[in-house]
Amino acid sequence: MELDISTSSEGASCTIALDGEVDVYTSARLRQELADVMDADCVHIVVDLESLAFIDSSGLGVLVSALRRVKERGGTLRLVCTKDGILKIFRITGLDKVFPLFTTVEEAREF
């Protein structure tokens, strides 16, 4: 499966929407997209996982690295997800305690 990434920005806030799968083959594209928005001075990043079908440990690692990097810059990284299968992965790994999780992009954008 492929990974489609779309990005929108509004001031210092960026939203990255993911559609498809984030795995060992596609995680490098996500890593690069996150780096690009941070380099473009996005301080607050929302990653929309609503259309994501699957994420593996390499994808989770990319998100954790991005969270660390954005926090070093005084920013935030928030996730939007309501899909039980994806949320279960975050719960099992304990990352639901690390990432702020929201049900809508609008809710996640309220800083």
N, CA, C and O atoms as CSV, one atom per row, in Angstrom:
chain,resi,resn,atom,element,x,y,z
A,1,MET,N,N,0.837,-1.183,0.000
A,1,MET,CA,C,0.000,0.000,0.000
A,1,MET,C,C,0.883,1.247,0.000
A,1,MET,O,O,2.021,1.214,0.468
A,2,GLU,N,N,0.374,2.287,-0.502
A,2,GLU,CA,C,1.074,3.563,-0.600
A,2,GLU,C,C,0.744,4.455,0.596
A,2,GLU,O,O,-0.120,4.146,1.418
A,3,LEU,N,N,1.445,5.540,0.657
A,3,LEU,CA,C,1.164,6.579,1.641
A,3,LEU,C,C,1.010,7.885,0.901
A,3,LEU,O,O,1.926,8.332,0.212
A,4,ASP,N,N,-0.152,8.496,1.045
A,4,ASP,CA,C,-0.386,9.829,0.503
A,4,ASP,C,C,-0.307,10.816,1.659
A,4,ASP,O,O,-0.898,10.603,2.718
A,5,ILE,N,N,0.432,11.898,1.439
A,5,ILE,CA,C,0.621,12.921,2.459
A,5,ILE,C,C,0.180,14.251,1.879
A,5,ILE,O,O,0.635,14.657,0.810
A,6,SER,N,N,-0.717,14.931,2.598
A,6,SER,CA,C,-1.084,16.286,2.180
A,6,SER,C,C,-0.861,17.216,3.366
A,6,SER,O,O,-1.150,16.877,4.514
A,7,THR,N,N,-0.339,18.393,3.054
A,7,THR,CA,C,0.018,19.355,4.095
A,7,THR,C,C,-0.654,20.683,3.827
A,7,THR,O,O,-0.705,21.155,2.691
A,8,SER,N,N,-1.168,21.277,4.889
A,8,SER,CA,C,-1.703,22.637,4.801
A,8,SER,C,C,-1.141,23.430,5.965
A,8,SER,O,O,-0.870,22.887,7.035
A,9,SER,N,N,-0.971,24.724,5.739
A,9,SER,CA,C,-0.429,25.551,6.818
A,9,SER,C,C,-1.258,26.814,6.971
A,9,SER,O,O,-1.864,27.329,6.032
A,10,GLU,N,N,-1.246,27.276,8.199
A,10,GLU,CA,C,-1.957,28.497,8.565
A,10,GLU,C,C,-1.109,29.186,9.628
A,10,GLU,O,O,-1.181,28.846,10.809
A,11,GLY,N,N,-0.319,30.142,9.207
A,11,GLY,CA,C,0.596,30.809,10.129
A,11,GLY,C,C,1.654,29.835,10.615
A,11,GLY,O,O,2.328,29.187,9.815
A,12,ALA,N,N,1.797,29.736,11.924
A,12,ALA,CA,C,2.796,28.843,12.522
A,12,ALA,C,C,2.234,27.452,12.785
A,12,ALA,O,O,2.872,26.633,13.447
A,13,SER,N,N,1.033,27.187,12.264
A,13,SER,CA,C,0.375,25.898,12.460
A,13,SER,C,C,0.293,25.147,11.140
A,13,SER,O,O,-0.086,25.718,10.117
A,14,CYS,N,N,0.647,23.867,11.163
A,14,CYS,CA,C,0.584,23.025,9.963
A,14,CYS,C,C,-0.192,21.753,10.281
A,14,CYS,O,O,-0.110,21.215,11.385
A,15,THR,N,N,-0.939,21.287,9.300
A,15,THR,CA,C,-1.650,20.019,9.417
A,15,THR,C,C,-1.135,19.083,8.337
A,15,THR,O,O,-1.079,19.437,7.159
A,16,ILE,N,N,-0.765,17.896,8.755
A,16,ILE,CA,C,-0.301,16.861,7.839
A,16,ILE,C,C,-1.321,15.727,7.894
A,16,ILE,O,O,-1.508,15.104,8.939
A,17,ALA,N,N,-1.975,15.463,6.776
A,17,ALA,CA,C,-2.967,14.390,6.700
A,17,ALA,C,C,-2.340,13.179,6.020
A,17,ALA,O,O,-1.736,13.298,4.953
A,18,LEU,N,N,-2.486,12.022,6.640
A,18,LEU,CA,C,-1.910,10.787,6.123
A,18,LEU,C,C,-3.020,9.862,5.644
A,18,LEU,O,O,-4.045,9.704,6.306
A,19,ASP,N,N,-2.798,9.257,4.487
A,19,ASP,CA,C,-3.763,8.321,3.923
A,19,ASP,C,C,-2.991,7.116,3.402
A,19,ASP,O,O,-2.140,7.253,2.524
A,20,GLY,N,N,-3.285,5.948,3.938
A,20,GLY,CA,C,-2.586,4.734,3.512
A,20,GLY,C,C,-1.921,4.053,4.686
A,20,GLY,O,O,-2.535,3.855,5.735
A,21,GLU,N,N,-0.652,3.691,4.502
A,21,GLU,CA,C,0.090,2.965,5.528
A,21,GLU,C,C,1.437,3.622,5.790
A,21,GLU,O,O,2.123,4.048,4.862
A,22,VAL,N,N,1.808,3.700,7.067
A,22,VAL,CA,C,3.148,4.147,7.446
A,22,VAL,C,C,3.871,2.910,7.966
A,22,VAL,O,O,3.547,2.377,9.027
A,23,ASP,N,N,4.857,2.470,7.191
A,23,ASP,CA,C,5.625,1.288,7.558
A,23,ASP,C,C,7.091,1.525,7.225
A,23,ASP,O,O,7.492,2.650,6.927
A,24,VAL,N,N,7.874,0.482,7.275
A,24,VAL,CA,C,9.310,0.607,7.040
A,24,VAL,C,C,9.600,1.192,5.652
A,24,VAL,O,O,10.632,1.834,5.455
A,25,TYR,N,N,8.709,0.976,4.706
A,25,TYR,CA,C,8.916,1.463,3.337
A,25,TYR,C,C,8.503,2.917,3.147
A,25,TYR,O,O,9.068,3.611,2.302
A,26,THR,N,N,7.523,3.392,3.923
A,26,THR,CA,C,6.999,4.742,3.716
A,26,THR,C,C,7.361,5.721,4.821
A,26,THR,O,O,7.115,6.919,4.683
A,27,SER,N,N,7.938,5.240,5.911
A,27,SER,CA,C,8.221,6.114,7.054
A,27,SER,C,C,9.232,7.212,6.716
A,27,SER,O,O,9.182,8.294,7.300
A,28,ALA,N,N,10.142,6.950,5.787
A,28,ALA,CA,C,11.121,7.979,5.405
A,28,ALA,C,C,10.426,9.184,4.780
A,28,ALA,O,O,10.855,10.318,4.991
A,29,ARG,N,N,9.364,8.958,4.019
A,29,ARG,CA,C,8.611,10.070,3.425
A,29,ARG,C,C,7.945,10.913,4.510
A,29,ARG,O,O,7.931,12.142,4.432
A,30,LEU,N,N,7.393,10.244,5.523
A,30,LEU,CA,C,6.776,10.975,6.629
A,30,LEU,C,C,7.835,11.755,7.399
A,30,LEU,O,O,7.612,12.912,7.757
A,31,ARG,N,N,8.977,11.140,7.654
A,31,ARG,CA,C,10.069,11.818,8.364
A,31,ARG,C,C,10.476,13.091,7.622
A,31,ARG,O,O,10.670,14.141,8.236
A,32,GLN,N,N,10.604,12.990,6.300
A,32,GLN,CA,C,11.005,14.136,5.491
A,32,GLN,C,C,9.930,15.228,5.501
A,32,GLN,O,O,10.255,16.413,5.579
A,33,GLU,N,N,8.668,14.841,5.424
A,33,GLU,CA,C,7.580,15.828,5.443
A,33,GLU,C,C,7.551,16.572,6.776
A,33,GLU,O,O,7.384,17.791,6.802
A,34,LEU,N,N,7.711,15.854,7.866
A,34,LEU,CA,C,7.742,16.498,9.181
A,34,LEU,C,C,8.942,17.441,9.294
A,34,LEU,O,O,8.815,18.548,9.818
A,35,ALA,N,N,10.096,17.006,8.807
A,35,ALA,CA,C,11.287,17.868,8.831
A,35,ALA,C,C,11.065,19.116,7.986
A,35,ALA,O,O,11.462,20.213,8.379
A,36,ASP,N,N,10.432,18.953,6.828
A,36,ASP,CA,C,10.180,20.091,5.938
A,36,ASP,C,C,9.272,21.132,6.586
A,36,ASP,O,O,9.532,22.330,6.475
A,37,VAL,N,N,8.206,20.689,7.266
A,37,VAL,CA,C,7.311,21.679,7.880
A,37,VAL,C,C,7.982,22.362,9.065
A,37,VAL,O,O,7.746,23.544,9.315
A,38,MET,N,N,8.811,21.631,9.793
A,38,MET,CA,C,9.532,22.264,10.899
A,38,MET,C,C,10.552,23.268,10.374
A,38,MET,O,O,10.729,24.341,10.949
A,39,ASP,N,N,11.218,22.915,9.281
A,39,ASP,CA,C,12.187,23.837,8.676
A,39,ASP,C,C,11.503,25.067,8.089
A,39,ASP,O,O,12.130,26.113,7.926
A,40,ALA,N,N,10.221,24.940,7.774
A,40,ALA,CA,C,9.442,26.066,7.245
A,40,ALA,C,C,8.799,26.864,8.378
A,40,ALA,O,O,7.852,27.618,8.152
A,41,ASP,N,N,9.318,26.695,9.599
A,41,ASP,CA,C,8.882,27.444,10.784
A,41,ASP,C,C,7.480,27.102,11.268
A,41,ASP,O,O,6.813,27.945,11.869
A,42,CYS,N,N,7.027,25.889,11.017
A,42,CYS,CA,C,5.788,25.424,11.639
A,42,CYS,C,C,6.122,25.053,13.078
A,42,CYS,O,O,6.963,24.190,13.330
A,43,VAL,N,N,5.464,25.705,14.003
A,43,VAL,CA,C,5.718,25.472,15.421
A,43,VAL,C,C,4.712,24.475,15.990
A,43,VAL,O,O,5.056,23.653,16.838
A,44,HIS,N,N,3.484,24.553,15.523
A,44,HIS,CA,C,2.409,23.673,15.988
A,44,HIS,C,C,2.008,22.763,14.838
A,44,HIS,O,O,1.555,23.225,13.791
A,45,ILE,N,N,2.182,21.461,15.048
A,45,ILE,CA,C,1.922,20.487,13.998
A,45,ILE,C,C,0.808,19.551,14.438
A,45,ILE,O,O,0.829,19.001,15.539
A,46,VAL,N,N,-0.169,19.385,13.547
A,46,VAL,CA,C,-1.249,18.424,13.750
A,46,VAL,C,C,-1.085,17.345,12.696
A,46,VAL,O,O,-1.014,17.641,11.504
A,47,VAL,N,N,-1.025,16.089,13.133
A,47,VAL,CA,C,-0.946,14.970,12.199
A,47,VAL,C,C,-2.289,14.252,12.238
A,47,VAL,O,O,-2.684,13.689,13.259
A,48,ASP,N,N,-2.978,14.287,11.105
A,48,ASP,CA,C,-4.307,13.691,10.974
A,48,ASP,C,C,-4.155,12.237,10.526
A,48,ASP,O,O,-3.730,11.965,9.404
A,49,LEU,N,N,-4.507,11.314,11.412
A,49,LEU,CA,C,-4.387,9.881,11.154
A,49,LEU,C,C,-5.729,9.244,10.778
A,49,LEU,O,O,-5.828,8.018,10.719
A,50,GLU,N,N,-6.736,10.036,10.529
A,50,GLU,CA,C,-8.080,9.513,10.290
A,50,GLU,C,C,-8.176,8.601,9.072
A,50,GLU,O,O,-9.004,7.691,9.060
A,51,SER,N,N,-7.362,8.815,8.062
A,51,SER,CA,C,-7.406,7.973,6.861
A,51,SER,C,C,-6.280,6.954,6.835
A,51,SER,O,O,-6.060,6.291,5.822
A,52,LEU,N,N,-5.572,6.829,7.942
A,52,LEU,CA,C,-4.459,5.886,8.020
A,52,LEU,C,C,-5.008,4.479,8.244
A,52,LEU,O,O,-5.853,4.263,9.112
A,53,ALA,N,N,-4.521,3.530,7.453
A,53,ALA,CA,C,-4.965,2.145,7.580
A,53,ALA,C,C,-4.057,1.344,8.514
A,53,ALA,O,O,-4.497,0.374,9.131
A,54,PHE,N,N,-2.765,1.761,8.617
A,54,PHE,CA,C,-1.795,0.968,9.370
A,54,PHE,C,C,-0.600,1.830,9.718
A,54,PHE,O,O,-0.208,2.706,8.947
A,55,ILE,N,N,-0.021,1.578,10.888
A,55,ILE,CA,C,1.245,2.201,11.269
A,55,ILE,C,C,2.044,1.152,12.042
A,55,ILE,O,O,1.504,0.474,12.917
A,56,ASP,N,N,3.336,1.022,11.715
A,56,ASP,CA,C,4.180,0.074,12.425
A,56,ASP,C,C,5.178,0.808,13.313
A,56,ASP,O,O,5.104,2.026,13.470
A,57,SER,N,N,6.109,0.058,13.890
A,57,SER,CA,C,7.054,0.656,14.837
A,57,SER,C,C,7.947,1.708,14.185
A,57,SER,O,O,8.357,2.661,14.849
A,58,SER,N,N,8.253,1.552,12.911
A,58,SER,CA,C,9.082,2.568,12.254
A,58,SER,C,C,8.310,3.878,12.129
A,58,SER,O,O,8.889,4.952,12.290
A,59,GLY,N,N,7.031,3.805,11.850
A,59,GLY,CA,C,6.200,5.001,11.790
A,59,GLY,C,C,6.049,5.652,13.153
A,59,GLY,O,O,6.086,6.877,13.271
A,60,LEU,N,N,5.878,4.832,14.182
A,60,LEU,CA,C,5.790,5.373,15.540
A,60,LEU,C,C,7.098,6.059,15.919
A,60,LEU,O,O,7.090,7.106,16.566
A,61,GLY,N,N,8.212,5.474,15.520
A,61,GLY,CA,C,9.518,6.071,15.792
A,61,GLY,C,C,9.677,7.432,15.137
A,61,GLY,O,O,10.251,8.347,15.728
A,62,VAL,N,N,9.171,7.569,13.918
A,62,VAL,CA,C,9.212,8.856,13.224
A,62,VAL,C,C,8.416,9.899,13.998
A,62,VAL,O,O,8.866,11.034,14.157
A,63,LEU,N,N,7.239,9.519,14.477
A,63,LEU,CA,C,6.408,10.463,15.232
A,63,LEU,C,C,7.073,10.861,16.547
A,63,LEU,O,O,7.038,12.031,16.927
A,64,VAL,N,N,7.675,9.903,17.242
A,64,VAL,CA,C,8.354,10.197,18.512
A,64,VAL,C,C,9.534,11.140,18.271
A,64,VAL,O,O,9.727,12.093,19.026
A,65,SER,N,N,10.315,10.884,17.233
A,65,SER,CA,C,11.452,11.758,16.909
A,65,SER,C,C,10.985,13.170,16.573
A,65,SER,O,O,11.595,14.152,16.995
A,66,ALA,N,N,9.898,13.262,15.811
A,66,ALA,CA,C,9.361,14.574,15.452
A,66,ALA,C,C,8.845,15.306,16.685
A,66,ALA,O,O,9.016,16.520,16.803
A,67,LEU,N,N,8.217,14.582,17.599
A,67,LEU,CA,C,7.730,15.201,18.833
A,67,LEU,C,C,8.894,15.778,19.629
A,67,LEU,O,O,8.818,16.905,20.120
A,68,ARG,N,N,9.952,15.018,19.755
A,68,ARG,CA,C,11.125,15.491,20.491
A,68,ARG,C,C,11.701,16.753,19.828
A,68,ARG,O,O,12.029,17.726,20.507
A,69,ARG,N,N,11.816,16.720,18.515
A,69,ARG,CA,C,12.390,17.859,17.787
A,69,ARG,C,C,11.510,19.106,17.897
A,69,ARG,O,O,12.021,20.206,18.107
A,70,VAL,N,N,10.211,18.942,17.760
A,70,VAL,CA,C,9.319,20.109,17.817
A,70,VAL,C,C,9.262,20.684,19.242
A,70,VAL,O,O,9.138,21.896,19.416
A,71,LYS,N,N,9.352,19.818,20.253
A,71,LYS,CA,C,9.369,20.308,21.637
A,71,LYS,C,C,10.636,21.106,21.927
A,71,LYS,O,O,10.602,22.083,22.675
A,72,GLU,N,N,11.757,20.687,21.334
A,72,GLU,CA,C,13.010,21.429,21.502
A,72,GLU,C,C,12.890,22.841,20.956
A,72,GLU,O,O,13.600,23.746,21.394
A,73,ARG,N,N,12.004,23.024,20.012
A,73,ARG,CA,C,11.770,24.340,19.412
A,73,ARG,C,C,10.615,25.093,20.075
A,73,ARG,O,O,10.216,26.160,19.609
A,74,GLY,N,N,10.085,24.537,21.154
A,74,GLY,CA,C,9.003,25.189,21.876
A,74,GLY,C,C,7.640,24.996,21.238
A,74,GLY,O,O,6.712,25.757,21.513
A,75,GLY,N,N,7.511,23.989,20.390
A,75,GLY,CA,C,6.249,23.760,19.684
A,75,GLY,C,C,5.485,22.560,20.206
A,75,GLY,O,O,5.805,21.998,21.254
A,76,THR,N,N,4.460,22.179,19.445
A,76,THR,CA,C,3.613,21.052,19.815
A,76,THR,C,C,3.402,20.146,18.607
A,76,THR,O,O,3.459,20.586,17.459
A,77,LEU,N,N,3.161,18.883,18.894
A,77,LEU,CA,C,2.760,17.917,17.876
A,77,LEU,C,C,1.567,17.165,18.434
A,77,LEU,O,O,1.665,16.491,19.459
A,78,ARG,N,N,0.444,17.287,17.751
A,78,ARG,CA,C,-0.802,16.670,18.200
A,78,ARG,C,C,-1.313,15.722,17.131
A,78,ARG,O,O,-1.133,15.960,15.937
A,79,LEU,N,N,-1.952,14.642,17.570
A,79,LEU,CA,C,-2.467,13.636,16.653
A,79,LEU,C,C,-3.986,13.630,16.669
A,79,LEU,O,O,-4.613,13.820,17.711
A,80,VAL,N,N,-4.568,13.408,15.493
A,80,VAL,CA,C,-6.018,13.257,15.359
A,80,VAL,C,C,-6.278,11.816,14.960
A,80,VAL,O,O,-5.811,11.359,13.917
A,81,CYS,N,N,-7.030,11.094,15.800
A,81,CYS,CA,C,-7.327,9.699,15.493
A,81,CYS,C,C,-8.536,9.227,16.287
A,81,CYS,O,O,-8.623,9.432,17.498
A,82,THR,N,N,-9.467,8.592,15.584
A,82,THR,CA,C,-10.613,7.967,16.237
A,82,THR,C,C,-10.724,6.489,15.866
A,82,THR,O,O,-11.623,5.802,16.350
A,83,LYS,N,N,-9.834,5.993,15.022
A,83,LYS,CA,C,-9.898,4.605,14.556
A,83,LYS,C,C,-9.368,3.670,15.633
A,83,LYS,O,O,-8.238,3.812,16.100
A,84,ASP,N,N,-10.202,2.712,16.017
A,84,ASP,CA,C,-9.841,1.796,17.097
A,84,ASP,C,C,-8.545,1.042,16.847
A,84,ASP,O,O,-7.743,0.876,17.767
A,85,GLY,N,N,-8.324,0.582,15.621
A,85,GLY,CA,C,-7.117,-0.182,15.322
A,85,GLY,C,C,-5.849,0.619,15.519
A,85,GLY,O,O,-4.861,0.104,16.041
A,86,ILE,N,N,-5.867,1.869,15.108
A,86,ILE,CA,C,-4.689,2.738,15.270
A,86,ILE,C,C,-4.544,3.146,16.733
A,86,ILE,O,O,-3.437,3.142,17.271
A,87,LEU,N,N,-5.647,3.496,17.375
A,87,LEU,CA,C,-5.600,3.878,18.795
A,87,LEU,C,C,-5.079,2.725,19.658
A,87,LEU,O,O,-4.370,2.953,20.638
A,88,LYS,N,N,-5.426,1.501,19.296
A,88,LYS,CA,C,-4.963,0.337,20.051
A,88,LYS,C,C,-3.438,0.252,20.037
A,88,LYS,O,O,-2.822,-0.087,21.047
A,89,ILE,N,N,-2.833,0.561,18.893
A,89,ILE,CA,C,-1.366,0.540,18.788
A,89,ILE,C,C,-0.756,1.583,19.725
A,89,ILE,O,O,0.255,1.321,20.377
A,90,PHE,N,N,-1.372,2.762,19.789
A,90,PHE,CA,C,-0.866,3.801,20.685
A,90,PHE,C,C,-1.044,3.384,22.151
A,90,PHE,O,O,-0.175,3.656,22.980
A,91,ARG,N,N,-2.163,2.725,22.475
A,91,ARG,CA,C,-2.395,2.279,23.850
A,91,ARG,C,C,-1.407,1.189,24.249
A,91,ARG,O,O,-0.827,1.240,25.334
A,92,ILE,N,N,-1.214,0.201,23.371
A,92,ILE,CA,C,-0.321,-0.932,23.671
A,92,ILE,C,C,1.105,-0.449,23.911
A,92,ILE,O,O,1.794,-0.958,24.796
A,93,THR,N,N,1.547,0.523,23.132
A,93,THR,CA,C,2.923,1.023,23.250
A,93,THR,C,C,3.071,2.089,24.333
A,93,THR,O,O,4.189,2.495,24.651
A,94,GLY,N,N,1.959,2.546,24.899
A,94,GLY,CA,C,2.008,3.602,25.906
A,94,GLY,C,C,2.135,4.992,25.310
A,94,GLY,O,O,2.253,5.971,26.046
A,95,LEU,N,N,2.112,5.092,23.991
A,95,LEU,CA,C,2.268,6.393,23.340
A,95,LEU,C,C,1.012,7.251,23.442
A,95,LEU,O,O,1.051,8.442,23.134
A,96,ASP,N,N,-0.093,6.662,23.869
A,96,ASP,CA,C,-1.290,7.476,24.117
A,96,ASP,C,C,-1.071,8.406,25.312
A,96,ASP,O,O,-1.817,9.367,25.494
A,97,LYS,N,N,-0.056,8.125,26.121
A,97,LYS,CA,C,0.298,8.999,27.251
A,97,LYS,C,C,1.334,10.052,26.842
A,97,LYS,O,O,1.551,11.028,27.559
A,98,VAL,N,N,1.967,9.846,25.690
A,98,VAL,CA,C,3.023,10.728,25.210
A,98,VAL,C,C,2.465,11.786,24.264
A,98,VAL,O,O,2.830,12.959,24.345
A,99,PHE,N,N,1.579,11.359,23.369
A,99,PHE,CA,C,1.003,12.261,22.368
A,99,PHE,C,C,-0.375,12.748,22.800
A,99,PHE,O,O,-1.190,11.961,23.281
A,100,PRO,N,N,-0.638,14.041,22.632
A,100,PRO,CA,C,-2.008,14.515,22.810
A,100,PRO,C,C,-2.851,14.004,21.636
A,100,PRO,O,O,-2.528,14.257,20.476
A,101,LEU,N,N,-3.931,13.284,21.950
A,101,LEU,CA,C,-4.808,12.716,20.929
A,101,LEU,C,C,-6.135,13.469,20.903
A,101,LEU,O,O,-6.714,13.774,21.946
A,102,PHE,N,N,-6.597,13.760,19.704
A,102,PHE,CA,C,-7.828,14.516,19.515
A,102,PHE,C,C,-8.736,13.791,18.528
A,102,PHE,O,O,-8.287,12.924,17.778
A,103,THR,N,N,-10.025,14.156,18.537
A,103,THR,CA,C,-10.985,13.505,17.648
A,103,THR,C,C,-11.202,14.258,16.346
A,103,THR,O,O,-11.705,13.685,15.379
A,104,THR,N,N,-10.831,15.536,16.304
A,104,THR,CA,C,-10.974,16.323,15.063
A,104,THR,C,C,-9.767,17.231,14.887
A,104,THR,O,O,-9.087,17.584,15.851
A,105,VAL,N,N,-9.517,17.597,13.648
A,105,VAL,CA,C,-8.430,18.531,13.351
A,105,VAL,C,C,-8.719,19.875,13.995
A,105,VAL,O,O,-7.813,20.514,14.531
A,106,GLU,N,N,-9.963,20.308,13.950
A,106,GLU,CA,C,-10.336,21.590,14.531
A,106,GLU,C,C,-10.021,21.631,16.031
A,106,GLU,O,O,-9.485,22.616,16.538
A,107,GLU,N,N,-10.353,20.573,16.710
A,107,GLU,CA,C,-10.085,20.478,18.149
A,107,GLU,C,C,-8.573,20.489,18.411
A,107,GLU,O,O,-8.115,21.134,19.355
A,108,ALA,N,N,-7.809,19.791,17.594
A,108,ALA,CA,C,-6.348,19.717,17.772
A,108,ALA,C,C,-5.677,21.044,17.476
A,108,ALA,O,O,-4.603,21.322,18.010
A,109,ARG,N,N,-6.286,21.867,16.639
A,109,ARG,CA,C,-5.694,23.164,16.271
A,109,ARG,C,C,-5.912,24.250,17.312
A,109,ARG,O,O,-5.341,25.334,17.195
A,110,GLU,N,N,-6.719,23.987,18.319
A,110,GLU,CA,C,-6.969,24.982,19.373
A,110,GLU,C,C,-5.791,24.988,20.339
A,110,GLU,O,O,-5.679,24.116,21.201
A,111,PHE,N,N,-4.920,25.972,20.188
A,111,PHE,CA,C,-3.716,26.026,21.012
A,111,PHE,C,C,-3.908,26.936,22.180
A,111,PHE,O,O,-2.995,27.106,22.988
